[in-house]
Structure formats: structure tokens, C-alpha cells
Amino acid sequence: MRRLEAVLAAWPCAIATVVLLALATGVAAANEAKHDVGGGVSKIGTTAAPSSTIVNVTAICLTTPYPSACETALSSSPAPPGGSSSSSSRADDPFAASVQYAMARAASARVVARNLSAARRPRGAPPGVQDCAELLDISLDQLGDALAVAAAGAGGAAGDVDGVTTWLSAALTNQATCADSLVADPASAGREAVRARVSALTQFIATALALHVNKLKAHDSSRGGSPSGSPPTPPTPAAAAFPSWVTQQDRNLLESSSPAAAIGAIVADAVVALDGSGTHRSINEAIAAVTAGNGSGGGGRKVIHVKAGRYEESVTISSKQKNVMLMGEGKGKSVIVGHKSAGEGYTTYASATVAAMGSGFIAKGLTIVNSAGPGKGQAVALRVGGDLSVVYQCGIQAYQDTLYVHSGRQFYAASDIAGTVDFVFGNAAVVLQSCNIQARRPSPGQEDTVTAQGRTDPNQNTGISIHRCRVTGAPDLGGTPVYLGRPWQRYSRTVVMETFLDRSVAPAGWLEWSGQFALSTLYYGEYGNTGPGAGTSRRVTWPGVHTSLSRSDAARFTVAEFILGDAWLGGTGVSYISGL
């Protein structure tokens, strides 16, 4: 096995001891390890650094999932884009060194992907390579953010720590998405060059993530506190609250009972109307206008009022376009419709009707549809990869792969989500609360699965939490059984808590992905569910399934603990709770 998860899970104190000794005073002499890393990474030389540094690097890297890649990163000397590095800085701060090395590799991979796209531009670049070029660009920003915040905070505030973990988790997710997208491209030397670089980059980002998480565990243990990851004290319920990262101005917009009231609270930056009564006729035009000239996309909230109508367009909010809010006039009134699908040659990533990758994205009062139909394969209605995103009072409708919760911290409330196969999927840290989740009739031979969570690394802080929702079958579902989820990736993590499950939910509850894959490494949990589908006596008995979570374990997946790590703020008039 390529991972040391079994050892790491049992070693919180050992990790603390090794890391602290390695970072502070060194460790006793040990044999130098030499390993090869896939993707053409060179071996560690015997004279790369003084022996004390070699020993420290070896000791530190033993606690990471890819020791060979870790040693390569910490014993090499490429400077990050726009930065510099030195042997002493690498020895003093292994985390910074690992991120800098990953940034250099990401920049190299991005050049290859961009050049390949440019070379094919007259005929159209392969769709997978296009996805990879975009995702590598996003990854560089995320790695840079993680490095900057960690350096500024030196382990810093809880919010900063959570952000670093989130951005590294997202950058790792981007590489998995790139690899998936490359499957759509025809075989070529260029495709394989991108694939090899992304495969190696995955190991270097995973190394940085492990070093960050291990440092947190060592810090907790050195202070005599409970190791990171232990069940927290259940938070005090606080009704009527949004996460603390939602500003008061944004809360006012979200809480308002009508778009008119919300717009009255703040002047909209753009108004989209099909009849020409607004500032723009297309949503994409409005997005481009309100985010133009802002450089990194900063400058505060950009509110776009989408008037009632049916907008036939594929909407894109790039990672550079931050703090964009799309405010419609209600479910079924402001409707955005697309029809891209895998059946028409699009990658899953590129099939989205609305793709929101900028941080701080908010949507309210919209219906977002992918109308490709049940026979066209993957066809995403909404893809969100922007960190700290909120989707409120929206309808999200498609069939296979309806809602792509790609990455970052996300919150969905009072929304209706409908689909068939894996219709809530991705690798964000996401809570769905007070949502109506409806399984539709699939194509013949297909299984209805609500979730397919894509956690690839045990150090990622990701998962899908379904809290206080309703999971029901559509009127035309017939006798098709509905499963709560299946493990898309090895460390798939999904919990369903205090949710109504109707009789369409299969007694087994959860479905295999492929044979025994991930059945012992996944984490699926249920807590306090009700309804005819909530009985757990006939649930699958895989090692990773927990049909009766304790209250303290369930509390780890509430809004306060899972996507924020801090208490929610109360008193906003919206009927949400932060805890159980």
C-alpha cells in the first residue's frame, strides 16, 4: 500500500515526538534512505546536504504518505515562482519547502498543458488538457495562499489553519479532477506528459498537506491538549445563523424575503433582464462587467440581480472573479438552463450549466438546470469550487452528476436538489442543511445514488454532510431503490444526520463502487434520521460504515465544526442551527 494511514492513525503522540525532535534538535543517526518517485523524479543523493539535515528530512518524511517524494522536495532546491529558497530555510521550515517545491512543479505542469492547448487551438484543444490548464492555474494560487497564510500566522489562528488545510485539500482535488478529465482526450504523447506531471505533483501536494496536519497534531500534543481530530464538545445550538465568514451585508441580502427588498438594501452592480430593462441581457456579460478592472477579483461583494426569465447560457465565474452574488427572483422564476454532457463530448468538469470557482460565491433565488436528460451521462447543473460559498433557496436539477461540490468550504440551505446517479458529488467540505433532495427516475440499468464523495487522501478536511434535510423519491421513481452514497474515491466521507428518509431509500443504505474498493477506508455515518427509510438493521456492514454515530462524533460534521471550525453567529432571523 502506498500510504501509512494505519500507522498514522495510531501515532498521534509518536508523530508529535518525531516531528518536534526533527524540527528542534535533530534525531539520532539513521541510515540514509534513497527512493525513486514516479514521474521521473530524481533520487536523493548522498551529498545533497549535511548529515544532520538528511537525518531530519528522513525522520520527518516517514510521517508522510509518500516518503520518497517528501525527501525529494525537502532535499532539492528549486525556487518557487517569484520567490527564493535556501538549504537552511528548507531545514528550518519543511512545510514551506514542500509547498515551494509543489509550486515549482505545478508551474512546470501548467506550461506543458498550456503549450499543448495553444498548439491545438485552431482545431480545438482536447477538453481534458483544457481542464488541466485551468486547474493547475487555480492550484498555483491555492498553494501560494497556503504558503502566505502559514508564514504570516506561523501556525496562527484557527481560521488560518483551517484555510491552509482547505486550500491544500483543494489543490490536491484539482489534480484528481485533471486526471479524470484526461480520460476524455485521445491518447497522445502530450496527454501522457501532462498526466505524468500531474501524478508526481499529486504526491508533492499530499506531502505538504501531511506536513501541515502533522505539525498541527504535534502542536496539540506538545501543549498537552487533545490530538487534532478527536471528537469536539458538541456546540451549543444557535438558531438563525449563517457561518461567521458570511458578512453582515451578505446576511442582509440572504435573509431578505424578496429580491426587491434585498436590492433595496444595497445597489445592485448589474441587472440582467431578457427584455432589455436591465444593464445586461446575459449573465456572463454582467459577471464580466462587475469584475472588470479588479485584478485579483477583490474590491467587495458584486451583486448581480437576475430578473425572472429563462436564460439559455453556460455561466462561468472564474477563480479570479471573487465575491460574486447571483440573486434571482425565486425558484422557478429566474432559471438558467444548459445542456452540455459527456454524451456530447464534454468532460464532467466542463459540462456545468453554472461553474463558480471564485471564492465567496453566493447564489440565491435561482433554478439551475442541465437539460441533457438521463441518457447523456454526466451532465452537471452547478459546479462550485469557490471557497466560502453559499447557495440558498435555489433549485438544482439534472440527472447524473447534478451538483458538483468540487472543492473548498461550501454551505447549501433551503435548496431543492434533484438527480439520479451520484447527483451530489465532489470533494468539498460541504454541509447541506434544510434541503429537499429528490431521486429521479434513472435510465434502465442505472442505480440511484445520492452522493459520490471524492476524498483521495486521509488528511483532506473534506466530506459531504447532509443535515436536517429530506431525501425522497420523485413521483415517477417507481421501484428503483435509492442509496445514500457510494465511494467514488478511497477515503470517501459522507454523513446523513437528523434527516427524513422516505421508503425509497434501500434497506442496505449504501452501495459498492466496484467490488471491495474502499469499503474499509471510507467513512459513512448516520445519526438521528427519521422516516421509513431510516431503519439501520439491514444496512451494509462494511468496516467504514457507522450506522449509529455518537452525538460527539456527529457533532464533528455540523456547520460549526465541519466547514467553519468556529461557532456560528446567531440572531439573523434565518432558521438554521450550527449544531445538532
Secondary structure, 3 states (H helix, E strand, C coil): CCCCHHHHHCCHHHHHHHHHHHHHCCCCCCCCCCCCECCCECCCCCCCCCHHHHHHHHHHHCCCCCHHHHHHHHHCCCCCCCCCCCHHHHHHCHHHHHHHHHHHHHHHHHHHHHHHHHHCHHHCCCHHHHHHHHHHHHHHHHHHHHHHHHHHHCCCCHHHHHHHHHHHHHHHHHHHHHHHHHCCCCCCHHHHHHHHHHHHHHHHHHHHHHHHHHHHHHHHHHCCCCCCCCCCCCCCCCCCCECCCCCHHHHHHHHCCCHHHHHHHCCCCEEECCCCCCCECCHHHHHHHHHCCCCCCCCCCEEEEECCEEEECCEEECCCCCCEEEECCCCCCEEEEECCCHHHCCCCHHHCCEEECCCCCEEECCEEEECCCCCCCCCCCEEECCCCEEEECCEEECCCCCEEECCCEEEEECCEEEECCCCEEECCEEEEECCEEEECCCCCCCCEEEEEECCCCCCCCCEEEEECCEEEECCCCCCCCEEEECCCCCCCEEEEECCEECCCECCCCECCCCCCCCCCCCEEEEECCECCCCCCCCCCCCCCEECCCCHHHHHCCCHHHHHHCCCCECCCCCCCCCCC
